[in-house]
Amino acid sequence: MKASPSARSWIAAGVRHELLTRALPALRHDMSAPVSVMRMGLLMLRRQIAAPTIDPAVCEQRVALIDSQIGELVAAVRSLRDWELATNDEGITRTALVTQCVGLMRAAFDLHGVRLDVEESLLAPSDGAAVHPSGAALRYLLLGVLGHLHDSIANVVGISVKADGDAGLCVSAVTGASEEAGEVDAGPGAHRAPRALAIDAIALQSLAEDLGYLLVIDRDTVCFALTPA
């Protein structure tokens, strides 16, 4: 039986939920790090206040530190809105998209022995100056591509992200011997995500169709334009 449009939308929603779940550790770190710094700043401020003589300059430094960390925490909390598929999305540049998605996944991929390599031109400030609409959709899409290659390719040891023209990306899996182990991995699932909900080609395609983008999926490479189909 062919899935109805409603069912396909639910599949895509499930994929987005899975991707957000995978990104949560990095998002949680971004929110907890300022809290840790603020707690340390408050402790040092209390010690300064309890001292026989109070140095106003030192107290001012501690207050400024706490104030800056509050600003970072507020920014991190507000960034959660970027995951909503809202109509008033401000869009995103190609450079920012790649930087954000790679930053969110790098620690998790490193944990499984999969390195993330980004073409230098994509990290240049002048690259991707054009702002592409639907930043949230593109973020889900690129994370989905990264997750698909991570979950589905046997013996993957690296994933490379390269520019495809002026407004596109090609993401490829690198397979072979593990640099850490010094040998080829034992099985096809050696570096797959430790979860039942692996992002296979069908799940990735469902996500792309629901978001309105066209993917070109090869065996170990996925390319897509940053403009809706």
C-alpha positions in Angstrom: 0.0 0.0 0.0 1.4 3.4 -1.0 1.7 5.8 1.9 -0.7 8.7 2.0 0.5 12.3 2.0 -0.4 12.5 5.7 1.6 9.4 6.4 4.6 10.7 4.5 4.4 13.9 6.5 4.4 11.9 9.8 7.5 10.0 8.5 9.3 13.3 7.9 8.2 14.6 11.3 9.7 11.5 12.9 13.0 12.0 11.0 13.1 15.7 12.2 12.5 14.5 15.7 15.3 12.0 15.5 17.7 14.6 14.1 16.8 17.1 16.9 17.4 14.3 19.4 20.9 13.7 18.0 21.7 17.4 18.1 20.4 17.9 21.7 23.7 17.0 23.4 25.5 19.8 21.6 22.6 22.2 22.2 22.5 21.2 25.9 26.2 21.9 26.2 25.8 25.4 24.7 23.2 26.1 27.4 24.9 24.5 30.3 28.4 25.9 29.7 27.4 29.6 30.6 25.6 28.3 33.7 28.8 26.7 34.9 30.8 29.9 34.3 28.1 31.9 36.1 28.2 29.6 39.1 32.0 30.0 39.3 31.7 33.8 38.9 29.1 34.0 41.8 31.3 31.9 44.0 34.3 34.2 43.5 32.1 37.2 43.9 30.8 35.9 47.3 34.4 35.3 48.4 35.3 38.9 47.4 32.4 40.3 49.3 33.3 38.2 52.4 36.9 39.4 52.4 38.0 42.0 54.9 38.5 44.5 52.2 36.4 44.7 49.1 38.0 45.5 45.8 35.3 47.3 43.7 37.3 46.7 40.4 37.4 42.9 41.0 33.7 42.8 41.9 32.9 44.8 38.7 34.9 42.2 36.7 32.9 39.3 38.2 29.6 41.1 37.5 30.6 41.8 33.9 31.5 38.1 33.5 28.2 36.9 34.8 26.4 39.5 32.7 28.1 38.3 29.5 27.3 34.6 30.3 23.7 35.5 30.9 23.7 37.0 27.4 25.2 33.8 25.9 22.6 31.7 27.8 19.7 33.8 26.5 21.1 33.5 23.0 21.4 29.7 23.3 17.8 29.5 24.5 16.5 31.7 21.7 18.4 29.6 19.2 15.9 26.8 19.9 13.4 28.8 17.8 15.7 28.2 14.8 14.5 24.6 14.7 10.9 25.5 14.1 9.8 25.4 10.4 8.4 28.9 10.7 7.3 31.1 7.9 9.3 34.1 9.1 12.6 32.3 8.8 15.4 34.8 8.2 17.3 32.3 6.1 20.9 31.2 6.3 24.1 31.4 4.3 25.9 28.3 3.1 28.9 29.0 5.3 26.7 29.4 8.4 24.7 26.3 7.5 27.8 24.1 7.2 29.5 25.5 10.2 26.4 25.0 12.5 25.6 21.5 11.3 29.2 20.3 11.5 29.6 21.9 14.9 26.5 20.1 16.2 27.6 16.7 15.0 31.4 16.7 15.2 31.6 15.4 18.8 29.1 12.6 18.3 30.9 11.5 15.0 34.3 11.7 16.6 33.0 9.4 19.4 32.3 6.8 16.7 35.6 7.3 14.9 34.1 9.2 12.0 35.9 12.5 11.1 34.1 15.4 9.5 36.1 17.3 6.8 34.9 20.5 5.3 36.2 22.1 2.1 38.2 25.2 3.0 36.3 27.4 0.6 33.0 26.7 2.5 34.6 28.1 5.7 35.7 31.4 4.0 33.8 34.4 5.3 33.1 35.5 1.7 31.7 32.1 0.7 28.0 31.6 0.6 27.3 35.3 1.2 23.8 34.8 -0.3 21.2 34.1 2.2 19.0 31.1 1.4 15.5 30.9 2.7 14.2 28.4 5.1 17.2 28.1 7.4 15.5 25.6 9.6 14.6 23.3 6.7 18.1 23.4 5.4 19.5 22.6 8.8 17.3 19.6 9.1 18.2 18.6 5.5 22.0 18.8 6.0 21.9 17.0 9.4 19.7 14.3 7.7 22.3 13.8 5.0 25.1 13.6 7.5 23.1 11.2 9.6 22.2 9.0 6.6 25.8 8.6 5.5 26.9 8.0 9.1 24.2 5.3 9.6 24.1 3.6 6.2 27.6 3.3 4.8 29.7 0.3 5.8 33.2 1.0 7.2 32.7 4.8 7.1 35.7 6.5 8.7 35.0 10.1 7.4 32.5 12.3 5.8 33.4 15.2 3.6 31.4 18.3 2.8 32.1 20.2 -0.4 30.6 23.0 -2.4 28.5 22.1 -5.4 28.4 25.2 -7.6 27.5 28.5 -6.1 24.5 27.3 -4.1 24.7 23.6 -3.5 26.5 21.0 -1.4 27.8 17.5 -2.0 28.4 15.3 1.1 30.4 12.1 0.7 31.3 9.2 2.9 34.9 8.1 3.1 35.4 4.4 3.7 38.5 2.3 4.5 40.8 1.4 7.4 40.2 3.1 10.7 43.1 5.4 11.6 42.7 4.6 15.3 42.4 0.8 15.0 44.8 0.6 12.1 42.6 -1.9 10.4 39.3 -2.3 8.5 36.3 -2.3 10.7 34.8 -5.6 11.5 31.3 -5.2 10.1 28.9 -3.0 8.2 27.5 -1.5 11.3 30.7 -0.8 13.1 30.3 3.0 13.1 26.5 3.3 12.8 24.6 5.4 15.3 23.8 3.3 18.4 20.1 3.6 17.9 17.3 1.6 16.2 16.2 4.6 14.1 18.9 4.7 11.5 18.3 7.3 8.8 18.1 5.2 5.6 17.6 6.4 2.1 13.8 6.2 2.3 13.8 8.3 5.5 16.1 10.9 4.1 14.1 11.1 0.9 10.9 11.5 2.8 12.4 14.3 4.8 13.6 16.1 1.7 10.3 15.8 -0.1 8.4 17.1 2.9 10.8 20.1 3.2 10.5 20.7 -0.6 14.1 20.0 -1.6 15.5 17.7 -4.3 18.3 15.2 -3.4 20.6 13.3 -5.7 21.5 10.2 -3.7 24.3 8.0 -4.9 25.8 5.1 -3.1 28.0 7.1 -0.8 27.3 10.7 -1.9 24.4 13.0 -1.5 24.1 16.3 -3.4 21.5 19.0 -3.1 20.8 22.6 -4.0 20.1 25.1 -1.2 17.0 26.4 -3.1 13.7 24.6 -2.9 12.8 22.4 -5.8 
